[in-house]
Amino acid sequence: MANVEHGGRAGNAFGGGAAERAKARLRALRIGLWAIAAVLAVRQLAVVLRTPKGERLTDLETWVGTNGVLHVKGSLYDSTQFTGTPFGGLVLKPLTRSAEQALGWGWTFGTLLLVVALGLVTARALPKPVTRRASLLAAPVTISLLMLSLPVRNTLYLGQTSIIPVLLVLLGCFAARGQRASGVLIGLAAALQPTVLLFAPLLWFTGRRRAAVSVGVSFAACTAVAWAAMAQDSYTYWVHHLAGVGLGGKADGLANQSLHGALLRFGLEGPLEIGLFLLLGMAVAVLGLRRAVRYARDGQLLLAVAITGCVAVAVSPTTWQHQLLWVLLAVVGRVGRKTSDRYMWPVVVILVMTLPAKMLLPNMPALYPLRDNVVLLAALAAAIAVPFLSLQSPYFRSPDSTLYAPARPARFNRVPLLPSWRRALTRPSLLLELLLIRVFYAAYSSVRLAAGGGRPAAEEHGHQIHSLEKALFIDVEHTVNHAVAGIPWLVNFFNFYYTSFHFVVPLTILGVLYARRPADYRWARSTIGFGTLLALFGFWLYPLAPPRLMPGLGFIDTVHGTQDLANPDFGALTAVTNQYAAMPSLHFGWALWCGIIIFVMAPKWWMKALGLLHPLFTLSAIVATGNHWVLDAVGGAVVIGAGFGLVYLLSGPRAAVAAKDEYLPDARVARAGERSYTGS
């Protein structure tokens, strides 16, 4: 919510009636957002408590269960399962008395309360001044993002305590009265997570020196108390393992998103790796803390706290997944002078912190180093690279708007639940679009793969489709399939067309529109997106065997060759594709979308005709190769047509270019108080 644009009061511009409507919309939106936050909290609670006892809260059970390490009379670190500080073990000792079945409920509810408290404190810490809209909506949005984030989900599932240090730091920076109380809270957090000591230099160089001293004193006092009570464990942790290095899982595991873990995954080890880690860690700490101090002096203390936390993530020898909340806090930073760039950084952070890396990046060996360290890279970017705007920048509150066509309202811009729906006529951020396309396709692939029904249901539906086509006299698949199979060059042509053009042509069209027709890009992208989304319902509700997988009908699989229909083999795609997701055919649906877009927008008649050939060739290819029934193509046409219809319903007709001077690429409209259009 720190990225919500600041505008004038509704009453000043629209009068009393409009002001009342605006308040009603805001009230409805706020209630809806709190409802979403509540649903997410209940869902997380249900996921944890429905998991069998031996599989949930495993870290908590390891510590405080009947046979947990806190019951052991010897050292806490005799087992590598406990990785916390001795002070953390001392604090957790009393919980061993309550190691009963109800502990899981109590711990999970307590963790949820900590998440809510963290969200409320974060929402109140937004840089001032903030609009009333932002102040009212910040808390539910923040809590919802926290509930969705991987660190919080891992913390709830494992029964970890990693939320406590983050909450203590935020309380010390934004809620505590007096520098001494602030330092004590942050010192307690450092006693639980030593890298929090990096906040002491932030306090010192921003003029809160008494607080910085209190951090050191509190940390030393807590550590001394733990040393007096647990001398052997303290020696093991602080001396033998050098602040816990080497405890827990393997340092080169993907869960360790620190510079040390990344260097180990790159194959470095021994003195070379240690020296390089120390050198890089020192550089990141110096550069990151300098940036944090600068933004704190600028009035963006929450961003400074997030940057310092990201530095701690990078320089810690081990930073497990449940300790990465600092990266999510970096979402408050504002980046970019243009309106289209404003949402790029928040969306990148949210995607990285809420989705598995495998959904963000393709499963390609060349991208493994990037995918395996994506959270670390986000932390490093926030700490030392991303050029966050200063509060004094004129673009902080009023970014430039680049318009490519006359602005027009959408159809439902007055609906209370859609108050910000507008006809977006600017060029969106390229990185943001690529991320959204990647995530959308990953989600689409996951749902398509998970679409159930099984082989018997798919074959039964195949017989239904075959019978219906016979009744309609359109059962031409067998004839076309066998006719093509007897002509080798035609087989090669249709096989190549089927396997190659499905992705290449739509992506090329989107790329051309993005570069040459920005005002039309969003419209075109939304239509194919809605159509694809509707197709998922068909895959889920009506699993269908394509002709080539129907036993007894004699179809020839020209692409994959002869198959054992009980256990077909499609090479590397066998385990990652659902071969029974045939209705509707997105091969034809996407090709039809391409034909329509080219026909509507191409300037010359021969281009329009060439565009219409693509769906014709695609229809021929899917039938000739035995991959789809004719009615599958009809289904593809229906969902794509529905996609166009939904966009028309929500936004109205495509934005027409009224005159040449109204469509000037990169013609920037930089007026004071210019507000961006957001929406479809």
Summary of the structure (lengths in Angstrom):
residues: 680
radius of gyration: 29.1
end to end distance: 19.2
largest distance: 88.6
contacts: 2240
relative contact order: 0.08
helix: 66%
strand: 2%
